[in-house]
Amino acid sequence: MKIIRVMVLPLLLAVHGLAAGGIDSGAAAYKQGDYDTALREWRPLAEHGNAGAQLNLGFMYDNGYGVPQDYTVAIKWYRKAAEQGNDRAQYNLGLMYDIGYGVPQDFVRAHMWYDIAGVDVAISYRDYVAREMTPEQIAEAQKLAREWLGKHP
């Protein structure tokens, strides 16, 4: 029996070391359902490389909060945050590949991103998706994760 997986991950509303004004005021606006203000606060931060803001924009595009739902744009923002080591963005990329939202479904890439994220929920999903994979695919995913981690210490 296949478990239905849903994309449930709270926004990163506060991050140590980030520009608190934009992140915090965006979070307050988001909590009140004022997505336009949240976007105005987070977009400049995201465009200047703030991984927390990038994750938040990815989440908003992923779910259509204040913007048209667009998995391709969500993946773009998740990937930018993931490249900076944001484990929530890495987990969300795993979900996108696992389910096939915005990208062709690819269990090897899903496994890889879940492995890289390393958080408990990602490991659970990694182990679950591994049941759908051949031993060769699992080995490839592990190799890709090792290579990625080697380039992103």
Sequence and secondary structure as in RCSB ss.txt:
>XXXX:A:sequence
MKIIRVMVLPLLLAVHGLAAGGIDSGAAAYKQGDYDTALREWRPLAEHGNAGAQLNLGFMYDNGYGVPQDYTVAI
KWYRKAAEQGNDRAQYNLGLMYDIGYGVPQDFVRAHMWYDIAGVDVAISYRDYVAREMTPEQIAEAQKLAREWLG
KHP
>XXXX:A:secstr
               TTS HHHHHHHHHHHHTT HHHHHHHHHHHHHTT HHHHHHHHHHHHHTSSS   HHHHH
HHHHHHHHTT HHHHHHHHHHHHHTSSS   HHHHHHHHHHH SHHHHHHHHHHHTTS HHHHHHHHHHHHHHHH
H  
